Amino acid sequence: MKSLLYSVIIISLFSYSCVQLSPVVQGGGSEVEVVGTAYFENGEEASYTQVKLIPVDYDAASMESIPDSMLDTSDAHGRYSFRGVEPGSYNIQAVHLSKRTRFLLTGITVSDDTVFAPSGILHKPGSIRLLLPETKISSDDYVNIPGTDIAAFTKGEEEVILDSVPAGIIPQIRYINDGSVVFTKFNVTVLSDDTITIANPLWKYSHPVFLNTSRSGADIKGDVYNFPVLVRLDKANFDFSQAKPDGSDIRFTKSDYSTLEHEIEHWDQSSYQAEIWVRVDTLFGNDSLQWIMMYWGNEDAQDRSNAAAVFDTASGFQGVWHLAGDQNEYDATANSYDGVAYGMAEEAVGGIIGKARPFDGTSSYIKIPNTANSKLNFPENGTYSVSAWVNLDTLDLAYRTIISKGYYQYYMRVTCMLTDKPLWEFVEFDQSLNWKSSTVPATAKQWVYLTGVKKGSSQYLFCNGELVDSVTTDYPNMLSRNTSSDISIGGFLDEVTFPTAEGYCFFKGKIDEVRIQNTACSEDWVRLCYVNQRSDNKLVVFNAIDK
């Protein structure tokens, strides 16, 4: 967490040409002297300390070495001096020749009088690590601290380390490409025996986003893996004018500064609203200190939004539909099970996450072609999970389909079978027992998060993150299981005629964020989805950015 405090540093771009160093100490004409004293941390005078007087514009990678006239070694009382110094601005860099402790004094101005430098206190050095994953890098590129002898060539690598850096505030760090400064980082604080990491240095802004799974947040006890975290941005926590109009310069890293994949589901600069999915490999249970870093502010950045990497099929996601309002509702996974909308009289409306699709209850539905014999065709008593956010218009005692793979395989809907009260229902069709139903009372005119989980012969229904039914009601009728139907959202693809004529059971209301996974989601996973995706999110802590 030390380096977190220093990672939000504004970048400035400059044009810069490297030149050869002209001797600064002439040794004769000028009588100006620079004197000072080196000390250990305990206040003792530090003898045997090598001290360099270096012009502030010195570039160790492109200029000649510091001449001997600019070097001195402190005496028994820690004193050093430079005589015949030409007017100008200098830094004083020092290293104890046996302890290897160091100091750096910056902004020493020399005119025509003797200059008494501030006391130099030797500390253990630190180091600076720069990560350059999206920078055009050549083997001749280098990073330097102007006015010091500290520099390192990248050698074509995406990571470069400046070692043995004096502890304290380093005024500038520059990245040089073909003789020009690509970026400059200002006022970087280096701590003794610590490595400060600077990631995405071409980005002007960054801010930590905390993930609170403790009791005050999501209240998740166990670790959860490969989880797509929803990050919502609005004008209270983000300045949209600092990012590109489409948000394509947004980036995320872990606390170790390794890249996190993300997908921008919705970005509307004019209304100050965005919804972004970020894949976090491990969310720690009962933890309020875990954080990821968000970056923005790079006009040259390319779009790195990658839905398939966030909703990775290797992690179990086999179909994910955000229902953002396109005629062809795309599948966010690499399976590309894109849906085709039919009978949609209205465009997308405000959903629980960005946009959602309204269904009219009479003819509107979405078909997912070529899914009958696909990765969504789970075997009887298989392992899978189905989830969706739904907002039912009214409790009208009609059957209303949310998502289905046919009436004789598996589906989620509103039912009123054998009851006069509407129920949310998750069903798998079993060859011997036929419909195996898990239910909970339905509600209208509010967003509800439903998850059905199948794990072998066990079946579970969750409502708003809570397990509400783990037993099934069976309806044996000596019928056959049929897996020939494609996936559909908002209605069955074939009319339901048994045990009563129910028609296509079109949904009336709004549906958002439909997912099918080939894993049995745990209780922690389901709860985490609910508390993260609900409008008053309890997981992500994104404090307001200082303007």
RONUTOR-793525 format. One record per residue (C-alpha): residue in one letter; y, x, z. Coordinates in steps of 0.25 Angstrom, whole numbers, plus 2048, in hexadecimal, padded with zeros to 3 digits. Layout:
N
AYXZ/...
//
This chain:
547
M800800800/K80980C801/S80B80D7F2/L80E7FE7F1/L81B7FF7F7/Y8208087EC/S81A8027DF/V8257F97DC/I82E8037D5/I8388007CA/I8358087BD/S84180D7B4/L83F8127A6/F84781E7A1/S848827795/Y846836799/S845843793/C83E84F799/V84685C798/Q84386B79D/L84986F7AA/S8558787AB/P8568817B6/V85D87B7C2/V85F8867CB/Q8678917C4/G86689B7CF/G8748A07CD/G8808987C9/S87F88D7D3/E87F88F7E2/V87B8817E6/E86F8817F0/V8658767F3/V85F878801/G85587080A/T84A870814/A83C86C813/Y83586581F/F827861823/E825852828/N826857837/G83485D835/E83086B834/E836874829/A82D87681E/S82C884819/Y82388880D/T82887C805/Q82A87D7F6/V8378767F2/K83C8737E3/L84A86F7DF/I8488667D3/P85285F7CA/V8508507CA/D84D84F7BB/Y8428597BC/D8358557B4/A82A85E7B9/A82185A7AD/S82B85D7A2/M8348687A7/E8328767AB/S82D87A7B9/I83787A7C5/P83D8897C4/D83B8927D1/S84A8917D4/M8488827D7/L83C8857E1/D83D88A7F0/T83488B7FC/S839887809/D83B892814/A835892822/H83F887826/G83C87E81A/R849882813/Y84A883804/S8568857FA/F85A8867EC/R86688D7E7/G86E88D7DB/V86B87E7D8/E8728787CC/P87986A7CF/G87085E7CC/S8658557D3/Y85985A7D9/N84C8577E1/I8468607EB/Q8368607EB/A82E8687F5/V82086A7F9/H81B872805/L81287D7FF/S80787C809/K80786D80F/R80B868801/T81485E807/R82085A7FF/F82E8547FE/L83884F7F3/L84784F7F5/T84E8477E9/G85C8467E4/I8628547E9/T86F8557E2/V8758637E0/S8848657DD/D88C8727E2/D8888727F1/T87C8767F9/V87286B7F9/F86B868806/A85E860802/P85985680C/S84D85A815/G84085A80D/I834855815/L827859810/H81C84D810/K80F84C80A/P8108487FB/G80B83B7F4/S8088387E6/I80C82E7DB/R8028277D2/L8068207C6/L7FE8167BE/L8018157AF/P7F780B7A9/E80180579F/T80981179C/K80881978F/I803826794/S80183378D/S7FC840792/D80A846792/D81083B79B/Y81483F7A9/V81983A7B6/N8248427BE/I82D8417CA/P83A8467C4/G8418517CC/T8338567D2/D82885F7CC/I81E8537CD/A81984E7C0/A80B84A7BA/F8068477AC/T7FF83B7A9/K7F58427A0/G7F3834799/E7ED82D7A6/E7F28207AB/E7F48267B9/V7FC8327BE/I7FE8377CC/L80A83F7D1/D8058477DC/S80B84F7E8/V8188467E8/P8218487F4/A82183C7FD/G82E8337FC/I83682C7F2/I8348327E4/P84082E7DC/Q83A82D7CE/I82C82E7C7/R82D82F7B8/Y82282D7AD/I8258357A1/N820832793/D82483B787/G83084078E/S835832792/V83482B7A0/V82B81F79F/F82E81A7AD/T83581F7BA/K83081A7C7/F83B81B7D2/N83B81E7E1/V82C81F7E3/T8288217F1/V81D82B7F4/L81682C801/S80E838807/D800838804/D80182C7FC/T8008287ED/I80A81E7E7/T8058177DB/I80E8127D0/A8078087C7/N80D8027BA/P81980B7BB/L81F8047AE/W8217F77B6/K82E7F57BD/Y8297EB7C8/S81D7EA7D1/H81A7E17DD/P80E7E07E6/V8067D37E6/F7FE7D17F3/L7F17C97F3/N7EF7C2801/T7E17BE804/S7E37BE813/R7E47B181B/S7F37B0818/G7F07B0809/A7E37AC801/D7DA7AD80E/I7CF7B4807/K7C57BC80F/G7BC7C3805/D7C07CC7F9/V7C17C67EC/Y7BF7CD7DF/N7C57CD7D1/F7CE7C27D4/P7D97BD7CB/V7E57BC7D4/L7F07B27CF/V7FE7B87D1/R8097AE7CF/L8187B37CC/D8247AB7CE/K8337AE7D0/A8317AF7DF/N8287BB7DD/F82B7C17D0/D8377C57C7/F8327C07B9/S83E7C77B2/Q8387D47B6/A82B7D27AE/K8297D079F/P82B7C179B/D81C7BF799/G8187C77A6/S8107D179D/D8157DD7A5/I80E7D87B2/R8047E17B8/F7FB7E27C5/T7F47ED7CC/K7EC7EE7D9/S7F17F57E5/D7EB8027DF/Y7F37FF7D3/S7E77FD7CA/T7EA7F27BF/L7E67E37C2/E7E37DA7B6/H7EC7CE7B5/E7EE7C17AC/I7FC7BA7AB/E7F87AB7AA/H8067A67AA/W8147AD7A9/D8217A57A8/Q82D7AE7AA/S8367A27A8/S83079A7B3/Y82D7A77BC/Q81F7A47BD/A8127AC7BA/E8037AC7BE/I7FB7B87BC/W7ED7BB7BF/V7E97C97C5/R7DB7CD7C6/V7D97D47D4/D7CC7DB7D5/T7CB7DA7E5/L7D37D07EE/F7D07D47FC/G7CD7C9806/N7D67C7812/D7E17D180D/S7F07CF80C/L7F37DD808/Q7EC7DE7FA/W7F67DF7EF/I7F87E17E0/M8047E67D8/M80B7DE7CE/Y8147E67C3/W81E7E17B9/G82A7E57B1/N8267ED7A5/E82B7E8798/D8217F1790/A8157EC797/Q80A7E578F/D8037D8793/R7F77DC79C/S7F37CD7A0/N7E47CD79F/A7DD7C07A3/A7CF7C479F/A7D17D07A9/V7D67C77B4/F7CB7BD7B2/D7C07C67AF/T7B27C17AB/A7AC7CC7B2/S7B27C67BF/G7AC7B97BC/F7B77B17B5/Q7B17AB7A9/G7BC7A07A5/V7CA79F7AA/W7D47967A5/H7E27967AA/L7E67897A2/A7F478E79F/G7F6784794/D7F178A787/Q7EA78277D/N7DF78C77E/E7DD78E78D/Y7D979D78D/D7CE7A2796/A7D47AE79E/T7C67B579E/A7C07BE793/N7B77B3790/S7C27AC788/Y7BD79E78B/D7CA798786/G7CC789788/V7D177F77D/A7DA774783/Y7D876577D/G7E0759780/M7EB760788/A7F7758787/E7FF760790/E80276F790/A7FF77879D/V8077747A9/G80977B7B6/G7FC77F7BD/I7F87857CA/I7F87937C2/G8037937B7/K7FF7887AD/A7F477E7AE/R7EE7737A4/P7F07647A6/F7E475B7A2/D7E774D79F/G7DA7467A4/T7D7740797/S7D574A78C/S7DA75878F/Y7D0764792/I7CD77278E/K7C1777788/I7BB785789/P7B378777C/N7A779077B/T7A478F78A/A79778778A/N78E793789/S79779E78F/K79A7A579C/L79E7987A2/N7907927A0/F78B7947AE/P77C7927B1/E7787877BA/N77A78C7C9/G7817987C3/T78D79F7C9/Y79C79B7C5/S7A97957CA/V7B378B7C4/S7C17897C8/A7CE7827C5/W7DB77D7CA/V7DD76E7C8/N7E77647CA/L7E27567C8/D7EC74B7C4/T7E67407CC/L7DA73B7D3/D7D57317CA/L7C67317CC/A7C37367BE/Y7BB7427BB/R7C374E7B7/T7BE75B7B2/I7C47687B6/I7BB7727AF/S7AD7707A9/K7A17767A2/G79B76979F/Y79775D7A7/Y7897637A8/Q78C7717AC/Y7987747B6/Y7A676E7B8/M7B276B7C1/R7B975E7C1/V7BE7527C9/T7B37487CC/C7B273A7D3/M7A37397D2/L79D7317DD/T7AA7317E4/D7B77297E3/K7BF7367E6/P7C27417DC/L7BB74E7DE/W7BC75C7D9/E7AE7607D4/F7A776C7D0/V79A76A7C9/E78E7717C3/F78376A7BC/D77576E7C0/Q76976B7B8/S7617657C3/L76C75F7CC/N77675C7C1/W78475C7C6/K7877647D3/S7957607D8/S79E7667E2/T7AA75E7E5/V7B775D7EE/P7C27527EE/A7CC7537E3/T7DB7537E4/A7E67507DA/K7F47557D6/Q7F27627DC/W7EC7707D8/V7DE7727DD/Y7D577E7DB/L7C677B7D8/T7BB7857D8/G7AC7827D5/V7A278D7D8/K79478E7D4/K78B7987DA/G77C7957D7/S7787887DD/S7857897E6/Q7917817E2/Y79F7817E8/L7AC77A7E6/F7B97807EB/C7C67787EB/N7D37807EE/G7CC78C7F2/E7C37857FC/L7B47827FB/V7B37737FB/D7A57707F6/S7987797F6/V78E76E7F4/T78B7667E8/T7887577E5/D77D7567DB/Y77C74C7D0/P76E74D7CA/N76C7447BD/M76174C7B6/L76B7517AB/S76B75E7A4/R77576A7A6/N77D76C79A/T785779797/S78A777789/S79877378D/D7A477C78C/I7AE77E797/S7B9774798/I7C57727A1/G7CB7647A4/G7BF75B79E/F7B175B79A/L7AE75F78C/D7A475378B/E7A5745791/V79E74379E/T79573679D/F78C7387A8/P78B7327B3/T79772B7AE/A7A072B7A2/E7AB7357A7/G7B073A79A/Y7B5748799/C7BB7487A7/F7C974E7A3/F7D17547AE/K7DF74E7B1/G7E87587B7/K7EA7677B6/I7E07737B6/D7E37817B8/E7DC78F7B9/V7CE78B7B5/R7C37967B8/I7B47987B6/Q7AD7A47BC/N79F7A97BC/T7A07AC7CB/A79F7A47D7/C7AD7A57DD/S7AD7A87EC/E7B57A07F6/D7BF7AB7F7/W7C17AC7E8/V7C379D7E7/R7CD79C7F3/L7D47A97ED/C7D67A27E0/Y7DC7957E7/V7E579C7F0/N7EA7A67E5/Q7EC79B7DA/R7F27907E2/S80178E7E1/D8047947EF/N7FB7A07EC/K7F67A67F9/L7F07B37F4/V7FC7BA7EC/V8077BF7F4/F8137C37EA/N81F7C57F3/A82D7C37EC/I8317CF7E4/D83E7D57E9/K8497D37DE/
//
